[in-house]
Amino acid sequence: MASVIVSMFDIKSKINSILIGGILVTFPTIGSLMPFMNTQDSYQFGAMLTGIGAYLLVKKEKGYLYSMVLFTLSLAIYQVYLGYAAGLILVYFLICKMEILALFHKLAPLHIVIVMANAWSQALFKYFPI
């Protein structure tokens, strides 16, 4: 699971890779399932399917086709990992959005950003009133 996260977020640092592995091992969802060792392998397989599905969804062009199958199999094994997938995908898209906004703020002066944001908000309010 940690290798999928490292690949998904393009993490290059060895220290950060080790810390991600340590965080995943001590994560409460995984730690709380450790007393049930007779089913631990299937639970972790479900988590791995969810991680691979999230990776394929954000990294591959037609990855949503494969990720639907992987998410379905993961949900059939153990349903708690749906939140894990949603969290991974949400964090990935938030990081992408922050990188795009940082690039945009470097290229455009602040007053242009404010004018464009105002125009977008007015257009959205016109077509999607509250």
Secondary structure as GFF3:
##gff-version 3
##sequence-region A 1 130
A	DSSP	alpha_helix	2	8	.	.	.	ID=ss1
A	DSSP	alpha_helix	14	25	.	.	.	ID=ss2
A	DSSP	alpha_helix	28	33	.	.	.	ID=ss3
A	DSSP	alpha_helix	40	59	.	.	.	ID=ss4
A	DSSP	alpha_helix	63	77	.	.	.	ID=ss5
A	DSSP	alpha_helix	81	107	.	.	.	ID=ss6
A	DSSP	alpha_helix	110	127	.	.	.	ID=ss7
###
